[in-house]
Amino acid sequence: MRRRTFFLLGVLSVSHSALAAEPITVDAERVLVGDVLPDAPARAATIDLGEAPPPGGTRTFIREDIWRRLRENGVDVSTVSVPPQVRVKSARVLLMPMEFAERVRGLVEKNLKPGVRLRHLEVRSPVKMSPSASLDSVVIPPLPRRVGPHRTTAMVDIVRNGKVEQRTPVTLELLIMPEGAEPTLRRGGRVGLIITKANATVSTEAVALQDGGVGEVISFRVERTKKTLRGRIDSPTTASVVSQ
């Protein structure tokens, strides 16, 4: 009886050790065999096992799934030592609200039109992001054309390897001054209107039929064809046709 008890305790101890093993940390969008099996031969190391978990998250890869991916790529599984399971954790940086707000402030101010001042920026919760990710751009909704304070929510794009990893909301308290209340584009103004069809993109001269600000969709008349199209104002001199 005592021997059986010791045996069961030994099994439980091994199982607990396997479950408690530290996960392998990666900072990439995909998990490769070389990430989970450092001693794998070069031919096997670059085989893709699947998508990495989100920043701070974990994912478990079991032996049978790893063997299947090896076989699919022509690797003899008897030449590779694979444990019963491997846990993978995505690296993350945790930015507290005030820290993230300071990082994003310059990006927001850079994207405000002349005559609009940032009075306060608020981030409501901590932000988890990959160490290799960066703050790429901010989307600020169209602002009203009136003088005075204005509160709105902007979306910050966090990008890694050219792809948006996540979009994080930030609350902006703005002060719109007389200059900022002026439309970016006035009726009768000329722009380069960008038209995208399938894989082709062309630009043609068009005239604004309404006043509008950056991000607003207004009507344009194409000079060459006299056709009226709806377009989103990108800048004082450019606009992009939206789906009809």
Disulfide bonds with the S-S distance in Angstrom:
none
